[in-house]
Amino acid sequence: MKSANTKENVIKENVDSSTIEETEEGHIYSEPLKLEQLLAKGFVKKDLECLKEGGLRTVECVAYAPLRTLTAIKGISDIKAEKLKKASKELINCGFCNAVAYLDARENLIKFTTGSKKLDTLLKGGVETGGITELFGEFRTGKSQLCHTLAITCQLPIAQSGGEGKCVWIDTEGTFRPERIVAIAKRYGLHPTDCLNNIAYAKAYNCDHQSELLVDACAMMANSRFALLIVDSVTNLYRSEYTGRSELPNRQSHLCKFLRALQRIADIYGVAVIVTNQVVAKVDNIGMFGGQEKI
């Protein structure tokens, strides 16, 4: 990322995903391990191609995936799936650690500013990477505007309370405005074109497409440094596709899987996940929306 006064590039292109990097402020983040690490465990390139076609692009993805997910991938047998799980777990630490080590990791989490000192104080330093933050409120309360600001602040250097990474934006309501990005970038003294190039934008047209876009996002995150994933809004398509109480179980099941996928991305790639949500009118006994009471 270039600032208006310097030519320093703070976004590292094509970072080796098997390295651990330290920022100027002493924060340490480890990039996810590439699948090629499994070649040393006796697997062949064909196996890696099958995993990538199945949407698994890092060793962590393989280690955290349920066994049934691996066996559902074409070209991966039950025996090979078990071997992949064992090999991937040997390459990463997914077991127990003592609380001191976990405290140290928590203290070194990267947080980036929201652009508001008061909001940063409420969030104890800003938006936290490696987790999901929900922005909720009624229509036109500034949720999308805050997302636009975060899409810029996540690109700032760590020394400037930024996330030093790129942004993925999944839009379900058509609220993304690149002209806002330009204005906010200028406010922070950044080149608007560079900021726009560091934002990967996609519009989701249905719930399945919304989930499919996460697979594409993982492919990008496996090859470059990202700091933020925005879904604006997370429930809009579910409200329109699943109507009535009879479809409530299916809606909740699909939504839970989507949210679990978001958390897995946050865990594996160390990004901050921001989802927006609207409050709705209270649901009555027959499953219809009515009244003015908000929930």
C-alpha positions as CSV (number, residue, x, y, z in Angstrom):
1,M,0.0,0.0,0.0
2,K,1.4,3.4,-0.9
3,S,0.7,6.5,1.0
4,A,0.4,9.9,-0.6
5,N,3.8,10.9,0.8
6,T,5.8,7.7,0.4
7,K,6.3,4.9,-2.1
8,E,6.6,2.2,0.6
9,N,4.5,-0.9,-0.2
10,V,3.0,-2.3,3.0
11,I,1.0,-5.1,1.4
12,K,3.3,-8.0,0.8
13,E,2.5,-9.7,-2.5
14,N,2.6,-13.5,-2.9
15,V,3.9,-14.1,0.6
16,D,5.3,-17.6,1.2
17,S,2.4,-19.1,3.1
18,S,4.7,-21.4,5.1
19,T,6.5,-18.5,6.9
20,I,6.1,-16.6,10.1
21,E,6.5,-12.8,9.9
22,E,7.0,-10.2,12.5
23,T,5.6,-6.7,12.1
24,E,7.3,-3.5,13.1
25,E,5.3,-3.4,16.3
26,G,6.4,-6.9,17.3
27,H,3.1,-8.6,16.4
28,I,3.7,-12.0,14.9
29,Y,1.4,-13.8,12.5
30,S,1.9,-17.1,10.9
31,E,0.8,-17.7,7.4
32,P,-1.1,-21.0,6.7
33,L,0.9,-23.9,5.3
34,K,0.6,-24.6,1.6
35,L,-0.6,-28.0,0.5
36,E,2.9,-28.6,-1.0
37,Q,4.1,-29.4,2.5
38,L,2.2,-32.7,2.3
39,L,4.5,-33.9,-0.6
40,A,7.2,-34.6,2.1
41,K,4.6,-36.9,3.8
42,G,4.4,-39.2,0.8
43,F,1.5,-37.7,-1.1
44,V,1.6,-36.8,-4.8
45,K,0.6,-33.7,-6.8
46,K,-2.5,-35.5,-8.0
47,D,-3.7,-35.7,-4.3
48,L,-3.1,-32.0,-3.9
49,E,-5.0,-31.2,-7.0
50,C,-8.0,-33.2,-5.7
51,L,-7.9,-31.3,-2.4
52,K,-7.8,-28.0,-4.2
53,E,-10.8,-29.0,-6.4
54,G,-12.6,-29.8,-3.2
55,G,-11.9,-26.3,-1.9
56,L,-9.1,-27.2,0.6
57,R,-6.0,-25.2,-0.2
58,T,-3.9,-25.3,3.0
59,V,-2.7,-27.9,5.4
60,E,-4.9,-26.3,8.1
61,C,-8.0,-26.7,5.9
62,V,-7.2,-30.4,5.7
63,A,-6.5,-30.8,9.4
64,Y,-9.7,-29.0,10.5
65,A,-12.0,-30.5,7.9
66,P,-14.3,-33.4,9.1
67,L,-13.3,-36.8,7.7
68,R,-16.6,-37.0,5.8
69,T,-15.6,-33.8,4.0
70,L,-12.4,-35.4,2.8
71,T,-14.0,-38.6,1.7
72,A,-16.6,-36.7,-0.3
73,I,-13.9,-35.2,-2.5
74,K,-13.5,-37.1,-5.8
75,G,-10.2,-39.0,-5.9
76,I,-9.8,-39.2,-2.1
77,S,-10.5,-42.7,-0.7
78,D,-11.4,-43.4,2.9
79,I,-7.9,-44.7,3.6
80,K,-6.2,-41.8,2.0
81,A,-8.5,-39.4,3.8
82,E,-7.3,-40.8,7.1
83,K,-3.7,-40.6,6.1
84,L,-4.2,-36.9,5.0
85,K,-5.7,-36.1,8.4
86,K,-2.9,-37.7,10.3
87,A,-0.2,-36.1,8.1
88,S,-1.7,-32.6,8.3
89,K,-2.1,-32.8,12.1
90,E,1.6,-33.7,12.3
91,L,2.5,-30.5,10.5
92,I,0.4,-28.1,12.6
93,N,-0.4,-27.7,16.3
94,C,-4.0,-28.5,16.8
95,G,-3.7,-30.1,20.2
96,F,-3.4,-28.7,23.7
97,C,-1.2,-25.8,24.8
98,N,-0.8,-24.3,28.2
99,A,-2.7,-21.1,29.2
100,V,0.5,-19.1,29.3
101,A,1.2,-19.7,25.7
102,Y,-2.4,-18.9,24.8
103,L,-2.3,-15.7,26.8
104,D,0.9,-14.7,24.9
105,A,-0.9,-15.4,21.6
106,R,-3.9,-13.3,22.7
107,E,-1.7,-10.4,23.7
108,N,0.0,-10.4,20.2
109,L,-3.2,-10.5,18.2
110,I,-3.4,-7.9,15.5
111,K,-6.1,-5.3,15.9
112,F,-6.8,-2.5,13.5
113,T,-8.6,0.8,14.0
114,T,-12.3,1.4,13.2
115,G,-11.5,5.1,12.5
116,S,-13.2,6.1,15.7
117,K,-11.2,6.4,18.9
118,K,-14.3,5.9,21.1
119,L,-15.3,2.8,19.2
120,D,-11.7,1.5,19.4
121,T,-11.8,2.0,23.1
122,L,-15.1,0.0,23.4
123,L,-13.5,-2.8,21.3
124,K,-10.3,-2.7,23.5
125,G,-8.0,-1.6,20.7
126,G,-10.0,-2.1,17.5
127,V,-11.3,-4.9,15.3
128,E,-9.7,-8.2,16.4
129,T,-8.3,-10.6,13.8
130,G,-9.0,-14.3,14.0
131,G,-12.6,-13.9,15.0
132,I,-16.1,-12.7,13.9
133,T,-17.5,-9.3,14.7
134,E,-21.2,-8.6,14.1
135,L,-22.4,-5.1,13.3
136,F,-26.2,-4.9,13.9
137,G,-28.8,-2.2,13.9
138,E,-31.8,-0.8,12.1
139,F,-31.7,0.3,8.4
140,R,-29.4,3.3,7.7
141,T,-27.6,3.3,11.0
142,G,-24.1,3.3,9.5
143,K,-23.2,-0.4,9.3
144,S,-22.1,-0.3,5.7
145,Q,-20.3,3.0,6.1
146,L,-18.2,1.5,8.9
147,C,-17.4,-1.5,6.6
148,H,-16.1,0.9,4.0
149,T,-13.8,2.5,6.6
150,L,-12.6,-0.9,7.8
151,A,-11.8,-1.9,4.2
152,I,-9.2,1.0,4.3
153,T,-7.9,0.8,7.8
154,C,-7.2,-2.9,7.4
155,Q,-4.6,-1.9,4.7
156,L,-2.7,0.5,7.0
157,P,0.6,-0.5,8.4
158,I,0.6,-2.0,11.9
159,A,2.5,1.0,13.2
160,Q,-0.6,3.1,12.2
161,S,-3.1,0.8,13.9
162,G,-3.8,-1.1,10.7
163,G,-4.0,-4.7,9.7
164,E,-1.4,-4.6,6.9
165,G,-3.4,-6.8,4.6
166,K,-6.0,-6.8,1.9
167,C,-9.8,-7.1,2.1
168,V,-12.5,-9.4,0.7
169,W,-16.0,-8.0,0.4
170,I,-19.1,-10.2,-0.2
171,D,-22.0,-7.9,-1.0
172,T,-25.6,-9.3,-0.6
173,E,-27.5,-5.9,-0.6
174,G,-25.7,-3.9,-3.3
175,T,-24.3,-1.4,-0.7
176,F,-20.7,-1.4,-1.7
177,R,-19.7,2.0,-3.2
178,P,-16.1,2.3,-4.6
179,E,-16.4,6.1,-4.5
180,R,-16.6,5.9,-0.7
181,I,-13.4,3.9,-0.7
182,V,-11.8,6.7,-2.8
183,A,-12.9,9.4,-0.3
184,I,-11.8,7.4,2.8
185,A,-8.4,6.5,1.2
186,K,-7.7,10.2,0.6
187,R,-8.6,10.9,4.2
188,Y,-5.9,8.5,5.4
189,G,-3.4,9.9,2.8
190,L,-3.4,6.7,0.7
191,H,-3.6,6.3,-3.1
192,P,-7.2,5.4,-3.9
193,T,-6.3,3.2,-6.9
194,D,-4.0,1.1,-4.7
195,C,-6.7,0.7,-2.0
196,L,-9.2,-0.3,-4.6
197,N,-6.8,-2.9,-6.1
198,N,-6.4,-4.4,-2.6
199,I,-10.2,-5.0,-2.2
200,A,-11.6,-8.2,-3.8
201,Y,-15.3,-7.6,-4.3
202,A,-18.1,-10.0,-5.3
203,K,-21.9,-9.7,-5.2
204,A,-23.8,-12.8,-3.9
205,Y,-27.0,-13.6,-5.7
206,N,-28.3,-16.5,-3.5
207,C,-27.4,-18.4,-0.3
208,D,-25.5,-21.1,-2.2
209,H,-23.6,-18.6,-4.2
210,Q,-22.8,-16.8,-0.9
211,S,-21.2,-20.0,0.4
212,E,-19.4,-20.7,-2.8
213,L,-17.7,-17.3,-2.7
214,L,-16.0,-18.3,0.6
215,V,-14.2,-21.1,-1.4
216,D,-12.9,-18.4,-3.8
217,A,-11.9,-16.2,-0.9
218,C,-9.9,-19.1,0.6
219,A,-8.0,-19.5,-2.7
220,M,-7.0,-15.8,-2.6
221,M,-6.0,-15.9,1.0
222,A,-3.8,-18.9,0.5
223,N,-1.6,-16.9,-1.9
224,S,-1.6,-13.4,-0.5
225,R,-1.9,-11.5,2.8
226,F,-5.5,-10.6,3.7
227,A,-6.6,-8.9,6.9
228,L,-10.3,-8.6,6.6
229,L,-13.4,-10.4,5.2
230,I,-16.7,-8.5,5.1
231,V,-20.1,-10.0,4.5
232,D,-22.7,-7.2,4.1
233,S,-25.2,-8.5,5.1
234,V,-25.0,-12.0,6.3
235,T,-28.8,-12.7,6.6
236,N,-30.3,-10.7,3.7
237,L,-30.5,-13.6,1.2
238,Y,-31.7,-16.0,3.9
239,R,-34.7,-13.8,4.7
240,S,-35.7,-13.7,1.1
241,E,-35.1,-17.3,0.2
242,Y,-36.4,-19.0,3.3
243,T,-39.8,-17.7,4.2
244,G,-42.3,-19.0,6.8
245,R,-41.7,-21.2,9.8
246,S,-41.8,-24.4,7.8
247,E,-38.4,-23.4,6.3
248,L,-36.9,-22.2,9.5
249,P,-34.9,-25.5,10.2
250,N,-33.4,-25.5,6.7
251,R,-32.6,-21.8,6.9
252,Q,-30.9,-22.2,10.3
253,S,-28.9,-25.2,9.2
254,H,-27.6,-23.5,6.1
255,L,-26.8,-20.3,8.0
256,C,-25.0,-22.2,10.8
257,K,-22.8,-23.9,8.2
258,F,-22.0,-20.6,6.6
259,L,-21.1,-19.0,10.0
260,R,-19.0,-22.0,10.8
261,A,-17.2,-21.6,7.5
262,L,-16.5,-18.0,8.4
263,Q,-15.0,-18.9,11.7
264,R,-12.8,-21.6,10.1
265,I,-11.5,-18.9,7.7
266,A,-10.7,-16.6,10.6
267,D,-8.9,-19.5,12.4
268,I,-6.9,-20.6,9.4
269,Y,-6.0,-17.3,7.7
270,G,-6.0,-15.1,10.8
271,V,-8.3,-12.5,9.2
272,A,-10.9,-10.4,10.9
273,V,-14.4,-11.3,9.8
274,I,-17.1,-8.6,9.8
275,V,-20.7,-9.4,9.3
276,T,-23.6,-7.0,9.3
277,N,-27.1,-7.8,10.3
278,Q,-30.4,-5.9,10.6
279,V,-32.9,-6.0,13.4
280,V,-36.3,-7.2,12.3
281,A,-39.9,-6.9,13.5
282,K,-40.9,-9.5,16.1
283,V,-42.1,-12.8,14.6
284,D,-45.7,-13.7,15.6
285,N,-47.2,-17.1,16.3
286,I,-47.8,-17.9,12.6
287,G,-44.3,-17.0,11.5
288,M,-45.1,-13.7,9.9
289,F,-43.3,-10.4,10.6
290,G,-45.4,-7.6,12.0
291,G,-45.6,-4.9,14.6
292,Q,-43.0,-2.3,15.5
293,E,-41.3,-4.2,18.3
294,K,-37.7,-4.9,17.4
295,I,-35.6,-8.0,18.3
